[in-house]
Amino acid sequence: MTTNTFQAPEPVNDAGPDRGLVPLPESAGRALVLVGALGTLVSAFMSWTWTSEFPGDLTVYGYPAGLQILAIVAALLTLLFGVARYPVRALRGLNPNGSPAPLALAAFSAFAVCWFAAGAITVDLGGIVNLDPGAYVAVVASALALVGSLSAPAPEAAPGILPYIVKTDQPHTPPPAAAWVQRLVITAGTAVALITFTYGIGIDSDDSETFIGYVLLLVFAFLALNRSGLMDRYTAISSRHKGFAVALAFLAAVIFPFTQSNDHNANIGVNILTFGTVALGLNIVVGLTGLLDLGYVAFLGVGSYTAALVSGSEYSRFSGTEFPFWAAALTGMAVTLVFGVLIGAPTLRLRGDYLAIVTLGFGEIFRIAVNNLDGSSGPNITNGPNGISRIPDLEILGFNLGNAHTIGGFTLGRFANYFFLMLIVTAIVVTVFTRAADSRIGRSWIAIREDETAATAMGINGFRVKLVAFALGASLAGLAGTVGAHVSYSVNPAPYQFAGAAPPNSAFLLAAVVLGGMGTVNGPLLGAALLYLIPEKLGFLQNYELFAFGIALILLMRFRPEGIIANRRRQLEFHETGQLDVPQQTTLTDEPAVTKAGA
């Protein structure tokens, strides 16, 4: 009986001059990669333009900024995979899959950043004459690295993700790293994620050029790491030390407000956590149970309006009533749960498009109803289109979240305080989601999603199971809404529609779940972060949000239908048999050789 170990495929050999996309000898390709990457690094310490009018101030020698910093990161990534291209056994771990694709993607990230920067300087400042020597060096060097990367020979068989999951009995398999080394890897990965997010959220909204370069680098760097197999290795290590990884992720989120000097960035963090938490609730309905809900944002509105009515606002119908936060939160959850049951009970016997149409109608009914409860068209409860304003800040255990506080020399503003509160709410929702997904009811949700008829035949009460999912998802959205009402000072009917308004809306939440990865915990959080941060930093996209969402979803369905963070079950479902090939030498313990993912 063998132990669980991981066997990486052999690295690509130095085979033939004409096997890459570019017909160059292998040694010449390696030289071009190294020269191009080093040239890109050097160019980042030179001036790219003569005037500081271009965002980022790229005029200083020896002091990289803005797009130059991104070029440095891309060049270092290219060097990493360029070194891994050498047939040295000690470097094999830099590219476990042995594929040339990671090097090409890393080189393309540097190429994209440098050429985009040169093009942006030319367009913004009115001509190529505005380019300084550093920009020319960056353009030429990044192109050389890309050409060299495309000369890499293709492997005989491109291994997929399965070799790092199954067991192997190969005698030369290296032993797994020590536990402390694996925890060190998780710590380093968490630190890189925190630095990456902090840098992106800190880019000025007026500096759209730098943010576009940031997105380009992020996309191609992720693709390179994923194709290399490093992401699969990191995921496997994090799974072995799940508690440690979760604790570090929470710690990184706690550290985030201390890295920000601008409270506006903390406000962005609060909104991302709010929308991500609501998307997690929708993930129960859509990702785990397979019910298409197009009016889910209405439950967020129910929670927000409930908190606004009982939190002491002078514009509330019950202005003399002021619940403490915990009571307001429980009231918001209870009211949304009741609404979830009332809406779900008569509609969840429908399936597919019919259910989607009914939930879409519920979302519109909610918005129209709160818009008309103004005292003239209906009872005066919600103050109609004016909404309920001047919702007081929360005070918890004598700690007023509306006031700035100094902790350890760091000044935390109003939004930083609410960020910590929303982080606790997110932790509660994540715990509820994971516990529910791993429970008996969670397995019933998945069975309903896969085949409701078969699940019913096996004794699962489909209606009751779906109603529980609907009610639980609604109550989690209501919990997030109670905090959101205090953060924004007011609530009004405008945001609670299917699409067209600023986030959150139902289209935004559904796109966050699909983009991030249905059925996962991290997926909706990542999807909400991307879909909120990109329009926030790229102001010219705010009028084209639906168009941008549509393009993103089309590309996602074509290239990664399981989402950015893939659920393993869905990843195997969305790929045809043969796309995730396993090398012949990889075997299951005490089983015959496995050659296909679907075997």
C-alpha positions in Angstrom: 0.0 0.0 0.0 1.5 3.3 -1.1 1.2 6.8 0.5 -0.4 9.9 -1.0 2.4 11.7 -2.9 2.5 14.0 -5.9 4.4 13.1 -9.1 5.2 16.0 -11.5 5.8 15.2 -15.2 9.3 15.3 -16.6 10.4 18.8 -17.8 10.4 19.5 -21.5 13.7 18.5 -23.1 15.8 20.7 -25.4 14.4 19.1 -28.5 14.8 20.4 -32.0 14.9 23.9 -33.4 11.6 24.0 -35.1 9.1 22.7 -32.6 7.9 26.1 -31.2 5.7 28.7 -32.9 8.8 30.8 -33.8 11.5 28.7 -35.6 14.5 29.5 -33.4 17.0 27.1 -31.8 16.2 26.4 -28.2 19.4 28.1 -26.9 18.6 31.3 -28.9 15.1 31.3 -27.5 16.4 31.1 -24.0 18.8 33.9 -24.6 16.1 36.2 -26.0 13.9 35.5 -23.0 16.6 36.4 -20.5 17.9 39.4 -22.5 14.3 40.7 -23.0 13.3 40.2 -19.4 16.4 41.9 -18.1 16.0 44.7 -20.6 12.4 45.3 -19.4 13.7 45.5 -15.8 16.3 48.0 -16.8 13.8 50.1 -18.7 11.6 50.5 -15.7 14.3 52.5 -14.0 14.5 54.9 -17.0 12.2 57.8 -18.0 9.3 56.7 -20.2 8.0 60.2 -21.0 9.3 63.8 -20.5 6.2 65.2 -18.7 4.5 64.4 -15.5 1.1 65.1 -17.0 0.8 61.4 -17.8 -0.5 59.5 -14.7 2.0 57.9 -12.5 4.9 60.4 -13.2 7.1 58.2 -15.4 9.8 60.9 -15.8 12.2 60.1 -13.1 15.4 57.9 -13.6 16.0 55.4 -10.9 12.5 55.7 -9.4 9.9 53.5 -11.0 6.3 54.3 -10.6 2.9 53.5 -12.0 3.1 51.3 -15.1 6.8 50.9 -14.5 6.2 48.9 -11.3 3.9 46.6 -13.2 6.5 46.1 -15.9 9.0 45.1 -13.2 6.6 42.5 -11.8 5.9 41.1 -15.3 9.6 41.0 -16.1 10.4 39.1 -12.9 7.6 36.6 -13.6 9.1 36.1 -17.1 12.5 35.6 -15.6 11.0 33.0 -13.2 9.6 30.9 -16.0 12.5 31.6 -18.2 14.9 30.1 -15.7 12.5 27.1 -15.2 12.9 26.5 -19.0 16.5 25.2 -18.4 16.7 21.4 -18.1 18.0 21.6 -14.5 16.3 19.2 -12.0 16.5 21.7 -9.2 14.4 24.2 -11.2 11.6 21.7 -12.0 9.4 22.9 -9.3 9.0 26.4 -10.9 7.0 24.8 -13.7 5.6 21.5 -12.5 3.5 20.9 -15.7 6.6 21.3 -17.9 4.5 23.3 -20.4 5.9 26.2 -22.4 2.6 28.1 -22.0 3.4 29.7 -18.7 6.6 31.3 -20.1 4.7 32.6 -23.1 1.9 34.0 -20.9 4.4 35.7 -18.5 6.3 37.2 -21.5 3.0 38.4 -23.0 2.1 40.1 -19.7 5.3 42.2 -19.9 4.6 42.8 -23.6 1.0 43.9 -22.9 2.0 46.3 -20.1 4.9 47.9 -22.0 3.2 48.3 -25.3 0.0 49.6 -23.7 2.0 52.1 -21.7 3.7 53.3 -24.9 0.4 53.5 -26.7 -1.3 55.4 -23.9 1.5 57.9 -23.7 1.3 58.5 -27.4 -2.4 58.9 -27.4 -2.8 60.9 -24.2 0.0 63.3 -24.9 -0.4 63.7 -28.6 2.3 61.8 -30.5 5.1 59.3 -30.4 7.6 62.2 -29.8 6.5 62.2 -26.1 8.2 58.8 -25.6 11.5 58.9 -23.7 14.3 56.3 -24.2 13.0 54.1 -21.4 9.7 53.5 -23.3 11.6 52.4 -26.4 13.8 50.0 -24.4 10.7 48.6 -22.7 8.9 48.1 -26.0 11.8 46.4 -27.8 12.9 44.3 -24.8 9.4 43.0 -24.0 9.0 42.0 -27.7 12.3 40.1 -27.7 11.2 38.2 -24.6 7.9 37.3 -26.2 9.5 36.1 -29.4 12.0 34.0 -27.4 9.2 32.5 -25.3 7.3 31.4 -28.5 10.3 29.4 -29.6 9.9 26.9 -26.8 9.2 23.3 -27.9 5.8 21.9 -27.2 5.7 18.9 -24.8 4.6 15.5 -26.1 1.5 15.6 -23.9 0.1 18.5 -21.9 -0.8 17.2 -18.5 -3.8 18.6 -16.7 -4.7 19.0 -13.1 -5.4 15.4 -12.2 -1.7 14.2 -11.8 -1.6 16.3 -8.6 -4.7 14.7 -7.2 -4.3 11.0 -7.8 -1.9 8.7 -6.0 1.2 7.3 -7.6 3.6 4.5 -6.8 6.6 5.8 -8.7 9.8 4.9 -6.7 11.5 8.3 -7.4 8.6 10.4 -6.2 10.0 13.2 -3.9 8.6 13.2 -0.4 6.1 16.0 0.5 7.6 19.1 2.1 7.6 19.5 5.8 4.5 20.9 7.4 6.3 24.1 8.4 7.4 24.6 4.8 3.9 24.2 3.5 2.6 26.7 6.1 5.4 29.1 5.0 4.2 28.8 1.4 0.6 29.6 2.5 1.9 32.6 4.4 3.8 33.9 1.4 0.8 33.3 -0.9 -1.5 35.2 1.5 1.0 38.1 1.7 1.2 38.3 -2.1 -2.6 38.4 -2.4 -2.8 41.2 0.2 -0.1 43.2 -1.5 -1.8 42.7 -4.9 -5.2 43.7 -3.7 -3.9 46.7 -1.7 -2.0 48.0 -4.7 -5.0 47.7 -7.0 -7.4 49.3 -4.6 -4.9 52.1 -4.0 -4.7 53.2 -7.6 -6.4 56.6 -8.1 -9.7 56.6 -9.9 -8.3 59.2 -12.3 -5.3 56.9 -13.2 -7.2 54.6 -15.4 -4.1 53.8 -17.5 -2.3 52.3 -14.5 -5.4 50.3 -13.5 -5.7 48.9 -17.1 -2.1 47.8 -16.9 -2.8 46.3 -13.5 -5.7 44.2 -14.9 -3.6 43.1 -17.9 -0.8 41.9 -15.6 -3.2 40.3 -13.2 -5.0 38.3 -15.9 -1.9 37.0 -17.7 0.0 36.3 -14.5 -2.9 34.2 -13.2 -3.1 32.3 -16.4 0.7 31.7 -16.3 0.6 30.4 -12.7 -2.4 28.3 -13.5 -1.0 26.7 -16.6 2.3 26.0 -14.8 0.6 23.9 -12.1 1.7 26.2 -9.3 -1.9 27.2 -8.5 -2.9 23.5 -8.3 0.0 22.8 -6.0 -0.9 25.8 -3.8 -4.5 24.8 -3.7 -3.5 21.3 -2.6 -1.3 22.6 0.2 -4.0 25.0 1.4 -6.5 22.1 1.5 -4.2 20.1 3.8 -3.9 23.1 6.1 -7.3 24.6 5.6 -7.7 26.0 9.1 -4.3 27.7 8.9 -5.1 29.2 5.4 -8.5 30.5 6.5 -7.0 32.1 9.6 -4.3 33.8 7.5 -6.9 35.1 5.0 -8.9 36.6 7.9 -5.7 38.1 9.4 -4.9 39.7 6.0 -8.3 41.2 5.8 -7.9 42.6 9.3 -4.6 44.2 8.3 -6.0 45.8 5.1 -7.5 49.0 6.7 -4.1 49.6 8.4 -2.5 49.8 5.0 -4.8 52.6 3.7 -4.3 56.3 4.4 -7.5 57.1 2.5 -10.7 56.2 4.1 -12.4 56.1 0.7 -10.5 52.9 0.0 -11.8 51.4 3.2 -15.3 52.3 1.9 -14.6 50.3 -1.3 -13.6 47.4 0.9 -16.8 47.6 2.9 -18.9 47.6 -0.3 -16.9 44.6 -1.7 -17.5 42.6 1.5 -21.2 43.6 1.5 -21.8 42.6 -2.1 -19.6 39.5 -1.7 -21.6 38.4 1.3 -24.9 38.8 -0.6 -23.4 36.9 -3.5 -22.6 34.1 -1.1 -26.2 33.9 -0.1 -27.2 33.8 -3.8 -24.6 31.1 -4.3 -26.7 28.8 -2.1 -29.6 29.3 -4.4 -27.8 29.3 -7.7 -24.5 27.5 -7.1 -25.6 24.7 -4.8 -29.3 24.2 -5.5 -29.3 25.2 -9.2 -32.2 27.7 -9.0 -32.0 30.7 -11.2 -33.0 33.7 -9.1 -33.2 37.0 -11.0 -34.7 39.1 -8.2 -32.4 38.2 -5.3 -31.4 41.9 -4.7 -34.9 42.4 -3.3 -33.9 40.4 -0.2 -31.0 42.8 0.4 -33.5 45.7 0.1 -35.8 44.0 2.7 -33.0 43.8 5.2 -31.9 47.4 4.5 -35.4 48.8 4.9 -36.0 46.8 8.0 -32.9 48.1 9.7 -33.7 51.6 8.6 -37.2 51.5 10.1 -36.0 50.3 13.5 -32.7 52.0 13.9 -33.8 55.5 15.1 -33.9 57.5 11.9 -36.1 60.6 12.2 -37.5 59.9 8.7 -38.6 56.4 9.7 -42.3 55.5 10.1 -41.3 54.3 13.6 -39.0 57.2 14.5 -39.3 56.6 18.2 -37.9 53.0 17.8 -34.2 52.4 18.1 -33.0 48.8 18.3 -29.5 47.9 19.3 -27.5 46.5 16.3 -27.9 42.8 17.3 -31.6 43.2 17.5 -31.9 45.1 14.3 -29.7 42.5 12.5 -31.9 39.6 13.9 -35.0 41.5 12.9 -33.7 42.1 9.4 -32.8 38.4 9.0 -36.2 37.3 10.4 -38.2 39.6 8.0 -36.2 38.5 5.0 -36.6 34.8 6.0 -40.3 35.3 6.1 -40.3 37.0 2.7 -38.2 34.1 1.4 -40.7 31.6 2.6 -43.7 33.6 1.3 -42.2 34.0 -2.1 -40.7 30.6 -2.3 -43.7 28.5 -1.1 -45.9 29.2 -4.2 -43.1 29.5 -6.8 -40.5 26.8 -6.1 -42.7 24.1 -7.7 -41.7 25.8 -11.0 -38.4 25.0 -12.7 -36.0 26.6 -15.1 -37.1 29.7 -17.1 -40.5 29.8 -15.3 -38.8 30.1 -11.9 -36.4 32.8 -13.3 -39.3 34.8 -14.6 -41.2 34.6 -11.3 -38.2 35.7 -9.2 -37.5 38.6 -11.7 -41.1 39.7 -11.2 -40.7 39.5 -7.4 -37.7 41.8 -7.6 -39.6 44.4 -9.6 -42.7 44.1 -7.4 -40.5 44.9 -4.3 -39.0 48.0 -5.9 -42.3 49.3 -7.1 -44.0 48.6 -3.8 -41.4 50.5 -1.7 -41.5 53.3 -4.2 -45.3 53.6 -3.7 -45.5 53.3 0.1 -45.1 57.1 0.4 -48.4 58.1 2.0 -50.1 59.1 -1.3 -50.0 56.0 -3.5 -50.1 53.7 -0.5 -49.5 53.7 3.3 -46.6 55.9 4.5 -44.0 53.3 5.5 -41.0 53.6 3.2 -41.2 57.4 2.4 -41.5 56.5 -1.3 -38.8 57.5 -3.7 -37.1 59.7 -1.1 -36.3 56.7 1.0 -35.3 56.7 4.6 -32.3 59.0 5.3 -30.1 60.0 8.3 -29.8 56.5 9.7 -27.6 56.9 12.8 -24.2 55.3 13.0 -24.0 52.1 15.1 -22.7 52.1 18.6 -21.5 48.7 19.8 -20.3 48.3 23.4 -19.8 52.0 23.7 -17.8 52.1 20.5 -19.3 54.5 18.0 -18.4 53.3 14.5 -19.0 56.8 13.0 -16.1 58.3 14.8 -12.4 58.0 13.9 -10.2 56.0 16.3 -6.5 55.7 16.7 -5.1 52.2 17.3 -1.3 51.7 17.6 -0.6 55.0 15.9 -2.9 54.2 13.0 -6.0 56.4 12.5 -9.1 54.3 11.5 -11.9 56.3 10.0 -15.6 55.6 9.8 -15.5 53.2 6.9 -12.6 51.3 8.4 -14.7 50.7 11.5 -17.6 49.4 9.4 -15.1 47.3 7.4 -14.2 45.4 10.6 -17.9 44.9 11.4 -18.7 43.7 7.8 -15.7 41.4 8.1 -17.3 39.7 11.1 -20.6 39.4 9.2 -18.8 37.9 6.2 -17.0 35.4 8.5 -20.5 34.4 9.9 -21.9 34.0 6.4 -18.9 32.0 5.2 -19.2 29.7 8.2 -23.0 29.2 7.6 -22.3 28.5 3.9 -19.6 25.9 4.4 -21.4 24.1 7.3 -24.6 24.0 5.3 -22.8 22.9 2.1 -21.1 20.0 3.9 -24.2 18.9 5.7 -26.9 16.5 4.7 -29.1 19.3 3.4 -26.2 20.6 1.4 -25.8 17.2 -0.3 -29.5 17.3 -1.0 -29.1 20.7 -2.7 -26.4 19.3 -4.9 -28.5 16.3 -5.8 -31.4 18.6 -6.7 -29.0 20.7 -8.9 -27.7 17.7 -10.7 -31.0 16.0 -11.4 -34.2 16.9 -9.5 -36.2 14.0 -10.8 -33.5 11.4 -9.8 -33.1 13.1 -6.4 -36.9 12.9 -5.8 -36.9 9.3 -6.8 -34.2 8.6 -4.2 -36.5 10.1 -1.4 -35.4 13.7 -1.3 -38.2 16.1 -0.7 -37.3 18.5 -3.5 -39.8 21.3 -2.6 -38.7 21.4 1.1 -35.0 21.3 0.3 -35.4 24.2 -2.2 -37.5 26.2 0.2 -34.8 25.9 2.9 -32.2 27.1 0.4 -34.3 30.0 -0.7 -35.1 31.0 2.9 -31.5 30.7 4.1 -30.1 32.6 1.1 -32.7 35.4 1.8 -31.8 35.7 5.5 -28.1 36.0 4.7 -28.8 38.8 2.3 -30.9 40.5 4.9 -28.1 40.3 7.4 -25.7 42.1 5.0 -28.5 44.6 4.3 -28.7 45.7 7.9 -25.1 46.7 7.9 -25.3 48.3 4.5 -28.1 50.6 5.6 -26.0 52.1 8.3 -22.9 52.4 6.1 -24.8 54.4 3.4 -26.8 56.5 5.9 -29.9 56.0 3.8 -31.9 53.6 1.7 -34.1 54.3 -1.3 -35.7 52.1 -4.0 -33.3 53.0 -6.9 -30.6 50.3 -6.5 -33.0 47.4 -6.0 -33.6 46.5 -9.6 -32.5 43.8 -12.0 -29.9 45.9 -13.9 -29.0 49.4 -14.9 -28.4 50.9 -11.5 -25.2 51.1 -9.6 -24.3 47.9 -7.7 -25.8 46.1 -6.1 -28.4 44.8 -8.6 -29.5 41.3 -9.4 -27.5 41.2 -12.6 -24.3 42.3 -10.7 -24.8 39.6 -8.0 -25.5 36.8 -10.5 -22.5 37.8 -12.6 -20.3 37.8 -9.4 -21.4 34.2 -8.7 -20.9 32.9 -12.2 -17.6 34.8 -12.8 -16.1 33.8 -9.5 -17.2 30.2 -9.5 -20.6 28.7 -8.6 -20.6 26.4 -5.6 -17.4 27.8 -4.1 -16.8 30.0 -1.1 -14.0 32.2 -2.5 -15.5 32.5 -5.9 -18.4 35.0 -5.2 -16.1 37.1 -3.0 -13.6 37.4 -5.8 -16.3 38.0 -8.4 -17.8 40.8 -6.4 -14.4 42.3 -5.9 -13.6 42.3 -9.6 -17.0 43.5 -10.7 -17.1 46.4 -8.2 -13.5 47.4 -8.4 -13.2 47.6 -12.2 -16.1 50.1 -12.8 -15.0 52.0 -9.7 -11.4 52.5 -11.1 -12.4 52.8 -14.8 -14.9 55.7 -14.8 -15.5 55.5 -18.5 -17.0 52.0 -18.1 -19.7 53.1 -15.8 -22.1 53.8 -18.7 -21.2 50.5 -20.3 -21.4 48.1 -17.3 -23.9 45.7 -18.8 -21.9 45.6 -22.1 -18.7 44.9 -20.1 -20.5 42.2 -18.0 -21.8 40.5 -21.2 -18.4 40.4 -22.8 -16.8 39.1 -19.6 -19.4 36.3 -19.3 -19.1 35.3 -23.0 -15.3 35.0 -22.6 -15.8 33.1 -19.4 -18.2 30.6 -20.9 -15.8 30.1 -23.8 -12.5 29.6 -21.9 -13.4 28.8 -18.3 -17.1 27.9 -17.8 -16.5 26.7 -14.3 -15.5 30.2 -13.1 -12.2 31.7 -12.0 -12.2 29.6 -8.8 -13.4 26.3 -10.0 -15.5 23.8 -8.0 -13.8 20.4 -8.7 -17.1 18.7 -9.6 -18.1 21.5 -12.0 -14.6 21.6 -13.6 -14.9 17.9 -14.6 -18.5 18.5 -15.8 -17.7 21.5 -18.1 -14.7 19.8 -19.8 -15.0 17.0 -22.3 -13.4 13.7 -21.6 -9.8 13.9 -22.9 -9.2 17.6 -22.1 -7.8 16.7 -18.6 -5.5 13.9 -19.7 -3.4 12.0 -17.1 0.0 10.7 -18.1 0.2 6.9 -18.4 2.6 6.5 -15.5 0.2 8.1 -13.1 -1.9 5.4 -11.3 -4.4 5.1 -8.5 -3.2 3.0 -5.6 -4.1 -0.7 -6.1 -6.1 0.2 -9.2 -5.3 -0.1 -13.0 -3.7 2.8 -14.8 -6.0 5.8 -15.4 -5.6 7.5 -18.7 -8.6 9.8 -19.0 -10.4 12.2 -16.6 -13.6 10.4 -17.1 -12.2 6.9 -16.7 
